[in-house]
Amino acid sequence: MTIAPEAPTQQPPVFLELEITGKCQLTCPSLCYAKAGPTEGHGSMTADDWKNLISEAAAIGVEKVQFIGGEPTMHPDFEALVHRALGVGLEVQVYSNLYRVRLEHWALFSHPRVSLATSYYSDDAEEHERVTGRKGSHAATRANIVQAVKHGIPLQVGIVEVFDGQRTAEARDELLALGVRTVNVDRVRSVGRGEVHVPSTGDLCGRCADGRAAVMTDGTVTPCVLGRFLKTGNAKTDGLEAVFGGQQWADTAASIPRRSAPTGACTPADSNDCDPARTPACDPAYFAPAPTPGLGGIA
């Protein structure tokens, strides 16, 4: 059920997704919302741009940032950016494919204000790798999920149903048996490589721009990474405060159909935000045309 569009209170978000790179070891040929891959770059935001943005985010009231991509750990300044966020008092979540984890990153992920999120597609290696496009990715990601649990690192996992018959229920049971406490299942979205119709606000959860926002690799600010087609300004050229105080942000927020009540735990200050790992809160506000079987949305 939806109600007439109504803008959230116009104030800076408390949760900010930072898409710091388009580079990724995986290709996810039928669902990556960011169209990431091995040949993509890091965008036009420099390390200093990101550091300044992170400091400004903390200054205007952001409480938590999520580093996402692509694969955020592939950014050459990934560690420095995480340390900047922690240094200015922010909570941090790293959304990684967990395909490769460097030894020093385990120490970073073990920081008390850092959590992890990842995607997993099946308990069957062939099915998982059909989605990721990378042989060996199932064993690698599964092993690193086990390591994260062993290290006691807060971890949430999103399972995206990409094709008919996919063993999503079995994947969820496997993850719970491994000790993962937060597992969510979603369907594909018409965004990025999963686009089967022109993206619209109907593909969103109805909570975007409500306490949350995202910044793309060129500084573009959007309501969330899945709402990347809704551009509201540029943090690199204008600054976050100007964007969130501007008319374009207000108009975009008002254009998103709101639910009469949120579904799932969509509290931006919580670690279980409406990000790709917390997919029940990201159900579209109304049903868009059904995706073609075999095509995908988020990774």
N, C-alpha and C positions, 0 to 999 in steps of 0.2 A: 504494500500500500504506500502511496506517496501523497504528499501534500503540495500545495502550490510552492514554487521555488521561493526561498527566503534566504537572504544572505546571513551568514554567521556574523557575530559581532566583529567589526573590523578592527582587529588587533593582530600583532605578530603571532605566528604559530608557535607552539611549544615543541613541535617535532618537525625536523627538517631532513629530507632525504637528499644526499649529496651524490649525484651520479658522476663520479670523478673520472671515469674512463669508459671507452667503448671496446677496449681490448679484452678478449676472453680466450681461454684455451679451447672452449667448446663452441659449437656453431648453432646448436638447437635450431635446425632448419625450418621447423614448422611452428615455433611458438615464441621466440625471444622478442619481448616488447621493445627492447633497445636496439635490436638488429646488431648485436655485438658479435665479435669473432676475432680470430687470430690476426687478421690484417687491419683491424680498426685501430684508431689512434686514441689519444687522451684528450682531444679537444683543445680549444683555445684558452681555457682557464689555466694559468700558470700556477705553480706551487704557492707563490706569494699571493695570487688572487684568492686561492682557496683558504690560505691562512688568514688573510684579512677578512674574508667572508665569515669564517668560523668565529673569529673574535667579535665581529659585528653581531653575529647571531646570538652569542651569549649576552652581549650588551643590551639587545632589544628584547630579551626574555625567552629565547629558545632554551629548552631544557635538555633536549636529546637530539643527536644527529645519527643518521644511518649512512654508512659508507656503502655504496652500491655501484654497480656498473652495468654491463661488463663485469669483469672480475676485479674488484677494487684493489686486491693485493698485488695486482700487476702494475699499478701505478708506481713510478719510481720514487715518489715521495709519500707513499701510503703511510709508512710508520710515522713520519714527521707530522702528517696531517692528523693522525689519531692522537699523537702526543699533544699537538696544539689544542685539539678539542678537550682532552682531559685536563690540560693545563689551565684552560679558562673555565673549568668547572662543569663541563657538559657530560652527560651520559652518552655512551657510544654503543652502537650496534654495527657489526660488520656483516653484510649480506654476501657470503662467499659461496662459490660452487663446491668448495672443499675438495677440489680435484688435486691440488698441490698445496701443502702447508709447510712453510719453512720453519725450522726449529725455533728461530727467534720469535716467530709469530705466535707460537703457543704461549710463550711468556707474556706477550702483549695481550692475547685473548684472555689470559688468566687474571688480568687486572680487575679489581672488584667493581669497576664502573663500565666494564665492557661485556657485551653479550654477542652471541653468534646467531645467524639465521642461514638456512640453506634450502635447496630444493632437492627432492628425491622423487623418482617417477615410478619405480616398480621394485619388487623384491627379486625380479628376474633380470639378470644382467643384459640380456638381449633387448628386452623391452626398454629398460632405462637408456641404453646406448642408442636405441632407435630415436629417442627424443633428443639426446645430447649431441648426437653425431660424432661421438668420440669413443673409440674402442678402449676399454680399460677404465672408463670413467665410473662405472658402477662400483667396481671393487675399490677404487681409490676414494671415492666419496663415502662409501660405507665405512671403510677403515678409519677415515678421519672423523666421521660421526661417532664411532666407538671411542676414539681418542678424546674428543670433546667431552663426552659423558664421563670418561675416566678422569679427566682433569677437573671435573666439576664445573665446567663452563656453561652458563645458561645458554640453552640452544633451543630454537624453534625451527620446525621443518614444515615446508609447504609441499604438498603433493598436487600436481596439476594433471587432470585427466585430459590427455591429448587425443587418444584414439579409442574406438570401441573395443571393449574386452580388456583394456589395460588393467593390470593387477593392482589397482590403487588401494583396495581394502586390505589386500595381503601386505602391501608396502606399509600401510599404517600399523597393522598388527606387528610387523617386524620391528618398526621403529620404536613402538611402545615396549616391546620385549627387550630391545637394546638399552632402554632406560631413558629415551627421549620423552620429556614430559609434555611438550606442546607440539601436536601434530595436527595440521589442518589440510583439508582436501578442497580443491577448487576445480572449476572447468576453465577452458581456454577463453581468452578475450580477444576481441577484434582490435588489437593494437600491435604495431610492429609487424613481425613476420606472420603473426596470426590474423592479420587483417583480412576479413572476408566481406566486410561492408565498411562504409565510411564511418570512422569512429565518431561517437557522439556522447553526450553526457549520460545517455542511457546505459552506456557500458560501465559506468562508475558506480561506486557503492552508495552514493548519496551523502557521504561524509567528507568528501574531498574539500579542501580549503577551510575546513572547520578544525582549526588547531594544528593543521599540518600543511606542508608545502614541499616542493622538490626543486632542486637546482640542477640543470643539465650541464653537460661538459663545456658549453659555450657561455654559461652564465644565465641562460633563460630560466625564468621562474615559472613553474606550473603548479597546479593544485596537488599533484602527486605524480609518481613516475608513470602510472597508467593513464593519467590525464595529460600526457605530454603534448597533446594536440591543442591544449588550451594555454596559450602563451600570454603571460600577464605582465611582462617586463623583463628587464635584464639586471641581475645583481652586480655584474661586473662593471657595467657602465653607469648604473643609477644607484646601486646600493640597496640592501634589503629593506631598510626602513622606508625608503621612498617607494619601493614597489608595493609593500604591504599597506602603505598609507594611500596608495593611488587609486584612481577611479577604475582603471582596468582590472585590478585585483578585485575590487568590490563588485564590479559588473559580472566578472567571471564567477565569483562565488555565488552571486544571486541567480545565475543561470543554471546551476546544478540542482536537479530535483532532489528535495530532501525527503527523508523518511519521516513518518510520524513518530517513530522511535527507532534508534539504531539497532541493527541486528548484530549479534556477537559482541565481543568486548572491544568496542572502538573508542578507546580513551587515548588520545594522542600522547599523554604523558607516560603511558604504560609501555612496557617492552613489547606488548602484543598489539602493536598498532595495526592500522589497516594497510600493512605492507604485504608483499607477495607471500610472506610466510604466515600471515594471519588472514587467510583467505575467506573464512566465513563472513567476516565483516565487510568483505569487498564484493558481495553479491550486487549485481546491478540494481539500481533503484527501480527500474522497470525492465521487462524482458525485451531485448533487442532481437533481431532475426537470429535464428539458431545457426551456429557455425557449421561449416561443412565438415563432416567427419574426416579426421586426419590432419586438420589444420589447428594451429595453436594460438595461444595468447601470451601468458607470462612465463618467465623462466625462474 
